[in-house]
Amino acid sequence: MTQPATVPSPEQRTAARLGLNARSVSATIDLLNGGATVPFIARYRKEATGQLDEVQIGQIKDTYQKLLDLDKRREAILKAIDEQGKLTADLRRKLEAADSLTELEDLYLPYKQKRKTRATIAMERGLEPLANLLLIQRETNIDRAAQRYLSDAVPSVADALQGARDILAERISEDADARQRIRNLFEREAIIRSVVKKGKETEGAKYKDYFDFAEPLRRVPSHRLLALRRGEAEGFLNVSIGPDEEVAIERLERQFVNGTPACKEQVALAVRDGYKRLLKPALETEFDNRSKEKADAEAIQIFADNLRQLLLSSPLGRQRVLAIDPGYRTGCKSVCLDAQGNLLTDAVLYLFQSEGQKQQAVQTVQKLIEQYTIDAIAIGNGTAGRETEEFIQSLNLGKPVFMVSEQGASVYSASEVAREEFPDRDVTVRGAVSIGRRLMDPLAELVKIDPKSIGVGQYQHDVDQTDLKNSLDSVVESCVNQVGVSLNTASAYLLRYVSGLGPQLAGNIVAYRAQNGAFTSREQLKKIPRLGPKAFEQCAGFLRIDGAKNPLDNSAVHPERYAVVERMAADLNATVADLMRRPELRQQIRPERYVTNAVGLPTLRDILAELEKPGRDPREQLSVFEYDARVRSLEDLREGMVLPGVVTNITAFGAFVDIGVKQDGLVHVSQLANHYVSDPKTVVKVYQKVKVKVLEVDTVRKRVALSMKI
């Protein structure tokens, strides 16, 4: 069954919903349907999309798919009602005009095949005409009217009236206008309430704030809603959602109760029963799911924003690193890595057992630094991290020392990826390698770890896991393609996130590289098994080849535009390398001269920017950070201290800051700035270096309250 021509297309409705240009949206959808990825479209198809960014393209992708799903459901509903012979012209018009799944399902609800209900049983007993009579509300003697419907299954007037009310209650609860009226009331006035379950007061003490809690649903923040749901799931809280019951019933009575006193009484009883037994539970479930989806979306967005900042945090770059995974009893696992992150050697330093072992560790470190010409030192920030840092600093090695987050390193060290990389090394060595590589290139190393194990975000285990995975995968893909990937050094795990590749082609690239040596040009990608023209189009611009014969192969200029750059060079009697090396030549280029039907000014400006800084890493430069030497544990903290710190996580209610003790302190959103802050991420970002003041130290609960109002 096809929709009439007057119904806007999914493309048109997508543009209208997002407030975007219809032509740009249609072109974007065509590209997506043709197999193009979001990063590719945003970077290399600006003329087609009107320079839409990744966020807008992602919104188009999601909205368009939801509208396709909506239209598919619409067709199924139209067909189902038509097969029942109940599809009137008015109902068809309403169904075709419905622009949400909720509206569609409301219209379909009276026609859905149901299991046995009190209403269907009453109808089987022949009481539907009596229900119709009551709803008309003109009858003055309802007992006499009800007597006409008595039978073996309906032995009394009371039974007849009860059956008729059951039918009316279901009909009222399924009325689309009534549902929308009460839905609007839920949206404006619903309260979410929680009380502690009897006998769970002690066991559920961590949810004490919610033992007797009430807040308007529309105002409850995502972290609080997720906490309520977790408390309910763990069996400590009873949670309910709804507006004032009498207000809701009064709204329905105004719609349905309007006749003779005798009938009005029966309809009013049906209204009350229909609301309490059918409509309220249905809408409570709907709003419970809707609020959960909203809270999930907010929490996932926070996680995604934090992950993006973490993945794009400053890299040390290609330098030789001594990486140390600290430990008291078992020693500090140490590894030396070359500039490409390859493991050169490993050792164990015992710093905390005896003076003799400590002196041996001094000699070992000095030998490793000299033998492997180490450029920098990375130290994990977990247990014994500060003490290990103090030991290294005391040696005055003349090398920069960096504290590196250990979050997720143990997950990586026990993973299949780590076993493939280091099959003959134990987990402790693998963990130290991960710490060192994180310093050199956080993005390349962190992509190997499940983002949920990295330790940013809030309530990540409580949100929809499919939505979370899709969102985080999109963030990783976006970051990888924003930075670009070295074709000759990237792992298969990093390559899989490059536009157009995926696990299979990434593995094929690594296998080809191992068999044939380093790539010397992007053109060689066409020799990779199963890497066809479409995959080449999608991936080539994001892959870099250092030292390639064609310097454009180490830039973000796409191979499809090399000819444009070559024309620019020829017009100046220069080579492409000259253009990249000599700014006075680039200044002579007038991009308007090179505009064609296929290449517009947005692409040409991108090309000129890339020629200026080919292959430039968009990430900020790394700088050394030092904690306050006075502070190593909670006991060292005093109220009023002003300390340096590093932001480790951002939530809806504030930011967590590492100040050099085992527990991160919390800067509540109200303490982030001297002005009102509604969104913490507008003030701070992950790995940002900040100054904080200690407000309160709770050594029993191991909590530290901090302020950035200094």
PEDAMO-V447444 format. One record per residue. D_LAST is the distance of its C-alpha to the last C-alpha in whole Angstrom. Layout:
d_last
D_LAST
D_LAST
//
This chain:
d_last
67
65
63
64
64
62
59
56
56
53
51
52
50
47
46
47
44
41
42
43
46
49
51
47
47
51
51
48
50
53
51
49
53
54
52
49
45
42
41
44
45
41
42
45
47
45
48
49
46
45
42
40
37
37
35
38
41
40
40
43
44
43
44
48
48
47
50
53
52
52
56
57
56
58
61
61
61
64
66
66
66
69
71
71
73
70
68
69
68
66
64
64
62
60
59
59
57
54
51
49
50
50
52
55
55
55
58
59
59
62
64
63
65
64
65
67
65
66
67
69
71
72
73
75
77
77
75
73
76
75
71
72
74
71
69
71
71
75
76
77
79
77
79
82
80
78
82
83
80
82
83
83
79
78
80
79
78
74
74
75
72
70
71
70
67
66
67
65
62
62
63
60
57
58
59
56
56
55
53
51
51
49
47
45
45
43
41
40
40
40
38
37
38
38
39
40
43
45
45
42
39
39
39
37
34
31
32
32
30
33
36
36
34
35
33
34
35
34
30
30
27
29
27
28
32
32
31
34
36
36
36
39
41
40
42
40
39
42
40
42
41
43
44
45
49
51
49
50
54
54
53
56
58
58
59
62
63
66
69
72
71
72
71
67
67
68
65
62
63
63
60
58
59
58
55
54
56
56
53
50
50
51
48
45
46
45
42
41
42
40
37
37
38
35
32
34
33
30
29
31
29
26
28
29
26
25
28
28
25
26
29
28
26
26
30
31
34
37
37
38
36
36
35
34
34
33
35
36
39
41
39
37
39
39
40
41
41
42
40
42
40
44
44
46
46
44
44
42
40
40
37
37
41
42
42
45
44
40
42
44
41
40
43
43
40
41
44
43
40
43
46
44
42
39
36
33
32
31
30
29
26
28
29
30
28
25
28
30
28
28
32
32
29
31
34
33
35
33
32
29
28
26
25
26
26
29
29
33
34
37
38
39
40
43
43
46
45
44
47
49
47
47
50
51
48
46
43
41
42
41
37
37
38
36
33
34
35
32
30
33
33
31
33
36
36
34
37
39
37
37
33
33
33
30
27
26
26
27
30
32
35
35
36
39
39
42
39
36
38
40
36
35
38
37
34
35
38
36
34
37
39
36
35
39
41
43
47
48
45
44
44
46
43
41
44
45
42
43
45
48
49
48
49
53
52
49
52
54
52
51
55
56
54
55
59
59
56
53
53
54
54
53
56
57
55
58
60
57
59
59
56
58
57
55
53
53
52
49
48
49
46
43
45
45
47
46
49
51
54
53
49
49
49
46
44
43
46
48
52
53
52
53
56
54
52
55
57
54
55
58
58
56
59
56
55
52
51
51
49
46
47
47
45
47
50
47
46
50
50
50
49
51
55
54
53
56
56
55
52
50
47
44
46
47
43
42
45
44
40
41
44
41
39
41
40
36
34
31
29
26
26
25
23
23
20
19
18
17
20
19
19
22
22
21
22
20
17
15
13
10
10
8
10
12
13
16
16
20
20
20
21
22
19
16
16
17
15
17
16
19
20
23
21
19
16
15
12
14
15
13
10
10
9
9
13
15
16
19
20
17
19
18
15
15
18
20
20
17
15
11
8
7
7
10
11
15
18
21
23
26
25
23
20
16
14
10
7
6
4
0
//
